[in-house]
Amino acid sequence: MRNEFTAVIEQDGEWYVGWSPEIPGANGQGHTMEECRASLSAAIQLILEDRREDGLRGVPPEAIQEVLTLQ
C-alpha cells in the first residue's frame, strides 16, 4: 500500500519547519529540507501507529478484522 501525505515546509531563519494538513499534530523540523522531511515523516508514522493501537483497544475478540488496501 502506498501512503501519500501533503508536506508543507517553510523556512524560519536557520530552520525548516513542516507539517501535514492531513495528520493533525504532525510536525517536523531540521536545518535542511531533507532533515525536515525525515522528521515530519517520522512524526506521521508515530501518530498513525499510535492511532491504530488506540483504535484497536477494546475490539471484541469475536469481531472480524481485515486489512483494506486503498488504491
VENZIFEN-V353526 format. One record per helix or strand of 3 or more residues. SS is the DSSP state (hx for helix, st for strand). FROM is the first residue (numbers start at 1). LEN is the number of residues. If there is no record, write none. Layout:
BEGIN
SS,FROM,LEN
SS,FROM,LEN
END
This chain:
BEGIN
st,8,5
st,15,5
st,27,4
hx,33,24
END
